[in-house]
Amino acid sequence: MIPELPEADPSLLQFEVEANYAGWSLARYVAEKLRRPIDPAVLEKILRGSSLVHREPELLPDTPVWPGLRFALRKRSSGDQGEPREIPVVYQDEALLVVDKPAPLALHPSARYFVSTLTHALATRHRNAEGNKPDPAHRLDRETSGLVACGCDPKNTRVLKAAFARREVEKSYLALVEGAPEGDFDVDLPLAVGTPTVKVKVRVDPNGMPSLTAFRTQRRYADADGRPLALVRCIPRTGRQHQIRAHLHAAGFPLVGDKLYGPDEGIFLKLAESRTSPPPRGEFDPLLTPDERRALRHVRQALHADELSLSHPSSGERMRFSAPLPEDLRALIAGLRPL
């Protein structure tokens, strides 16, 4: 039997069929909802096995689904490593909470992460007297560290999300990239989500959404072999998925440590499809070869959201926040030679 609430069993990835998918086969629906392509034969085996959990008398890969149908897939392995020891609070009042999210902490629960998420930590540590929990008003990748603005109740969260949607919030990131940009540059390339191999990867596409990022070169470096790197300030003018990472890749300056847009997307696929849990924080996955580790340089993508400017959701006062580079990125840069 499937628990009534997702929180009841973090080992299950739960689904509830939406009205617009009525009549699709179960296999087609699951394939659509998964974050990456899956071989049809593998999916058929999963849906006929004990990994499929449901209340129905019979539920097979070719069964037409209906609105409200609830079922679950049992996860192969857990990515949870417990709650993070600390979520640094940058600012907090009755309406607004701004935290400095550590990496590699996911924002929201997923197939692999449940307890090890920012929303879970906020729910357990920052509920107010009325029982409301803070909720993030925008996205930040699991391997990206830095500032996250949260509304302390549903009303203030809605106000913040609307401000982000209207592009009234200014965000700035610091990134360590491969290569030596000669100066400041902008990337104005439309982006679309999905590639033949990775559903969540974005690509440059003339039919995609308009996307603009300004890049300001802060400092240039060289590694022990003389290969160039640079610390770059990234200012997204639009808010597309993976925008900074995709634009850096398109410009020829991929983000250090990026497993999806870096040296080889096969690294991402290898880790995503593995049956093992993620490694302890701060360590390379043991599945990676020495050559892959050298190509990545760092255990996570070297991107940090260090500046945020927004209007307070209740008072309207303009507020500006900052968060210093975390220790792992400072140590990474300290091992380079300034140019």
For each residue, the residues with C-beta under 8 A, 3 or more apart:
1: 55
2: 9 12 14 53 54 55 70 71 72
3: 6 8 9 12
4: 8
5: 8
6: 3 9 10 12 14 109
7: 10
8: 3 4 5
9: 2 3 6 12
10: 6 7 78 80 109 114 115
11: 74 75 78
12: 2 3 6 9 53 72 73 74 75
13: 72 73 74 75 111
14: 2 6 70 71 72
15: 29 30 33 69 70 71 72 73
16: 68 69 70
17: 21 22 29 65 66 67 68 69 70
18: 21 67
19: 22 67
20:
21: 17 18 24 29 32 65 67
22: 17 19 64 65 66 67
23: 64 65 66
24: 21 28 29 32 64 65
25: 28 29 61 62 63 64 65
26: 29 30 47 59 60 61 62 63 64 65 71
27: 30 31 40 43 44 47 61 62
28: 24 25 31 32
29: 15 17 21 24 25 26 32 33 65
30: 15 26 27 33 34 43 47 73
31: 27 28 34 37 38 40 43
32: 21 24 28 29
33: 15 29 30
34: 30 31 37 38 199
35: 111 199 200
36: 197 198 199 200 269 272 273
37: 31 34 196 197 198 199
38: 31 34 42 43
39: 42 43
40: 27 31 43 44
41: 44 45
42: 38 39 45 46
43: 27 30 31 38 39 40 46 47 61
44: 27 40 41 47 48 61
45: 41 42 48 49
46: 42 43 49 51 52 73
47: 26 27 30 43 44 51 52 60 61
48: 44 45 52 60 61
49: 45 46 52
50: 74
51: 46 47 73 74 76
52: 46 47 48 49 59 71 72 73 74
53: 2 12 71 72 73 74
54: 2 59 70 71 72
55: 1 2 70
56: 59 69 71
57:
58: 63
59: 26 52 54 56 63 71
60: 26 47 48 63
61: 25 26 27 43 44 47 48
62: 25 26 27
63: 25 26 58 59 60
64: 22 23 24 25 26
65: 17 21 22 23 24 25 26 29 69
66: 17 22 23 69
67: 17 18 19 21 22
68: 16 17
69: 15 16 17 56 65 66
70: 2 14 15 16 17 54 55
71: 2 14 15 26 52 53 54 56 59
72: 2 12 13 14 15 52 53 54
73: 12 13 15 30 46 51 52 53 111
74: 11 12 13 50 51 52 53
75: 11 12 13 78 111 112
76: 51 275
77: 112 275 276 277
78: 10 11 75 112 114 277
79: 112 113 116 277 278
80: 10 113 114 115 116
81: 116 277 278 280 281
82: 115 116
83: 115 116 120 121 124
84: 87 102 105 116 121
85:
86: 102
87: 84 99 100 101 102 118 121 122 125
88: 99 100 102 323
89: 92 97 98 99 100
90: 98 99 100 147 321 323
91: 96 97 98 319 321
92: 89 96 97 98 126 152
93: 96 152
94: 128 152 314
95: 151 152 153 156 312 313 314 315
96: 91 92 93 149 150 151 152 156 160 312 313 314 319
97: 89 91 92 122 126 134 149 150 151 152
98: 89 90 91 92 147 148 149 150 308 321
99: 87 88 89 90 118 122 147 148 150
100: 87 88 89 90 145 146 147 148 323
101: 87 105 107 118 140 144 145 146 147 148 305
102: 84 86 87 88 105 145 326
103: 142 143 144 145 300 301 326 328
104: 142 143 278 281 300
105: 84 101 102 116 117 118 121 142
106: 109 110 113 116 117 118 142
107: 101 117 118 119 136 139 140 142 148
108: 117 118 119 136
109: 6 10 106 113 114 117 119 120
110: 106 113 114 117
111: 13 35 73 75
112: 75 77 78 79 278
113: 79 80 106 109 110 116 117 142
114: 10 78 80 109 110 117 120
115: 10 80 82 83 120
116: 79 80 81 82 83 84 105 106 113 120
117: 105 106 107 108 109 110 113 114 120 121
118: 87 99 101 105 106 107 108 121 122 136 148
119: 107 108 109 122 123 133 135 136
120: 83 109 114 115 116 117 123 124
121: 83 84 87 105 117 118 124 125
122: 87 97 99 118 119 125 126 133 134 135 136 150
123: 119 120 126 127 133
124: 83 120 121 127
125: 87 121 122
126: 92 97 122 123 133 134 152
127: 123 124 131 132 133
128: 94 131 132 152 153
129:
130: 153
131: 127 128
132: 127 128 152 153 154
133: 119 122 123 126 127
134: 97 122 126 150 151 152 157
135: 119 122 150 151 154 157
136: 107 108 118 119 122 139 140 148 149 150
137: 149 150 151 157 160 161 163 164
138: 148 149 160 161 164 169 239
139: 107 136 241
140: 101 107 136 144 146 148 305
141: 144 242 245 301 303
142: 103 104 105 106 107 113
143: 103 104 257 300 301 303
144: 101 103 140 141 173 301 303 304 305
145: 100 101 102 103 303 304 305 326 329
146: 100 101 140 173 303 304 305 306 323
147: 90 98 99 100 101 305 306 307 308 321 322 323
148: 98 99 100 101 107 118 136 138 140 305
149: 96 97 98 136 137 138 160 169 308 310 321
150: 96 97 98 99 122 134 135 136 137 157 160
151: 95 96 97 134 135 137 154 155 156 157 158 159 160 161 313
152: 92 93 94 95 96 97 126 128 132 134 156 157
153: 95 128 130 132 156 157
154: 132 135 151 157 158
155: 151 158 159
156: 95 96 151 152 153 159 160 313 314
157: 134 135 137 150 151 152 153 154 160 161
158: 151 154 155 161 162
159: 151 155 156 162 163 313 314
160: 96 137 138 149 150 151 156 157 163 164 310 313
161: 137 138 151 157 158 164 165
162: 158 159 165 166
163: 137 159 160 166 168 169 310 311 313
164: 137 138 160 161 167 168 169 239
165: 161 162
166: 162 163
167: 164 237 238 239
168: 163 164 310 311
169: 138 149 163 164 308 309 310
170: 235 307 308 309 310
171: 235 236 305 307 308 309
172: 233 234 235 305 306 307 308
173: 144 146 233 234 235 236 244 303 304 305 306
174: 218 231 232 233 234 303 304 306 325 329
175: 231 232 233 234 244 248 255 256 302 303 304
176: 229 230 231 232 255 256 298 302 329 332 333
177: 181 229 230 231 232 248 253 254 255 256 302
178: 227 228 229 253 254 255 256 262
179: 228 229 230 252 253 254
180: 220 228 229 230 339
181: 177 184 185 215 217 230 232 251 253
182: 217
183: 217
184: 181 214 215 216 217
185: 181 215 217 251
186: 212 213 214 215
187: 211 212 213 215 247 248 250 251
188: 210 211 212
189: 204 211 247 250
190: 204 205 206 207 208 209 210 211
191: 202 203 204 205 208 209 211 240 241 242 243 246 247
192: 202 203 205 207 208 209
193: 199 200 201 202 241
194: 198 199 200 201 202 203
195: 198 199 201 203
196: 37
197: 36 37 201 265 269
198: 36 37 194 195 201 260 265 268 269
199: 34 35 36 37 193 194 195
200: 35 36 193 194 241 242
201: 193 194 195 197 198 242 260 261 265
202: 191 192 193 194 208 240 241 242 243 246
203: 191 192 194 195 208 246
204: 189 190 191 208 246 250
205: 190 191 192 208
206: 190
207: 190 192
208: 190 191 192 202 203 204 205 211
209: 190 191 192 238 240
210: 188 190 238
211: 187 188 189 190 191 208 238 240 243 246 247
212: 186 187 188 236 237 238
213: 186 187 234 235 236 237 238 243 244 247
214: 184 186 234 235 237
215: 181 184 185 186 187 232 233 234 235 247 248 251 253
216: 184 232 233 235
217: 181 182 183 184 185 220 230 231 232 233
218: 174 230 231 232 233
219: 230 231 338
220: 180 217 228 229 230 231 338 339
221: 228 229 230 231 333 336 337 338 339
222: 226 227 228 229 336 337 339
223: 226 227 229 335 336 337
224: 337
225:
226: 222 223
227: 178 222 223
228: 178 179 180 220 221 222 339
229: 176 177 178 179 180 220 221 222 223 256 336
230: 176 177 179 180 181 217 218 219 220 221 253
231: 174 175 176 177 217 218 219 220 221 333
232: 174 175 176 177 181 215 216 217 218 248 253
233: 172 173 174 175 215 216 217 218
234: 172 173 174 175 213 214 215 244 248 303
235: 170 171 172 173 213 214 215 216
236: 171 173 212 213 239 240 243 244
237: 167 212 213 214
238: 167 209 210 211 212 213 243
239: 138 164 167 236 243
240: 191 202 209 211 236 243 246
241: 139 191 193 200 202
242: 141 191 200 201 202 245 246 260 261
243: 191 202 211 213 236 238 239 240 246 247
244: 173 175 213 234 236 247 248 255 303
245: 141 242 248 249 255 258 260 261 301 303
246: 191 202 203 204 211 240 242 243 249 250 261
247: 187 189 191 211 213 215 243 244 250 251
248: 175 177 187 215 232 234 244 245 251 253 254 255 261
249: 245 246 252 254 255 258 261 262
250: 187 189 204 246 247
251: 181 185 187 215 247 248
252: 179 249
253: 177 178 179 181 215 230 232 248
254: 177 178 179 248 249 258 261 262 263
255: 175 176 177 178 244 245 248 249 258 261 262 301 302 303
256: 175 176 177 178 229 262 296 297 298 301 302 332
257: 143 262 296 297 298 299 300 301 302
258: 245 249 254 255 261 262 296 301
259: 262 265 267 268 271 296 301
260: 198 201 242 245 265 268
261: 201 242 245 246 248 249 254 255 258 265
262: 178 249 254 255 256 257 258 259 267 295 296 301
263: 254 267 292 295 296
264: 267 292 295
265: 197 198 201 259 260 261 268 269
266: 269 270
267: 259 262 263 264 270 271 288 292 296
268: 198 259 260 265 271 272
269: 36 197 198 265 266 272 273
270: 266 267 273 274 287 288
271: 259 267 268 274 285 287 288
272: 36 268 269
273: 36 269 270
274: 270 271 285 287
275: 76 77
276: 77 285 286 287
277: 77 78 79 81
278: 79 81 104 112 285
279: 283 284 285 286
280: 81 283
281: 81 104
282: 299 328
283: 279 280 299
284: 279 288 293 296 299
285: 271 274 276 278 279 288
286: 276 279
287: 270 271 274 276
288: 267 270 271 284 285 292 293 296
289: 292 293
290: 293 294
291: 294 295
292: 263 264 267 288 289 295 296
293: 284 288 289 290 296
294: 290 291 297
295: 262 263 264 291 292
296: 256 257 258 259 262 263 267 284 288 292 293 299
297: 256 257 294 302 332
298: 176 256 257 301 302 328 332
299: 257 282 283 284 296 328
300: 103 104 143 257 328
301: 103 141 143 144 245 255 256 257 258 259 262 298
302: 175 176 177 255 256 257 297 298 329 332
303: 141 143 144 145 146 173 174 175 234 244 245 255
304: 144 145 146 173 174 175 323 325 326 329
305: 101 140 144 145 146 147 148 171 172 173 308 323
306: 146 147 172 173 174 322 323 324 325
307: 147 170 171 172 320 321 322 323
308: 98 147 149 169 170 171 172 305 320 321 322
309: 169 170 171 318 319 320 321
310: 149 160 163 168 169 170 318 319
311: 163 168 316 317 318 319
312: 95 96 315 316 317 318 319
313: 95 96 151 156 159 160 163
314: 94 95 96 156 159
315: 95 312
316: 311 312
317: 311 312
318: 309 310 311 312
319: 91 96 309 310 311 312
320: 307 308 309
321: 90 91 98 147 149 307 308 309
322: 147 306 307 308
323: 88 90 100 146 147 304 305 306 307
324: 306
325: 174 304 306 329 330 333
326: 102 103 145 304 329 330
327: 330 331
328: 103 282 298 299 300 331 332
329: 145 174 176 302 304 325 326 332 333
330: 325 326 327 333 334
331: 327 328 334 335
332: 176 256 297 298 302 328 329 335 336
333: 176 221 231 325 329 330 336
334: 330 331
335: 223 331 332
336: 221 222 223 229 332 333
337: 221 222 223 224
338: 219 220 221
339: 180 220 221 222 228
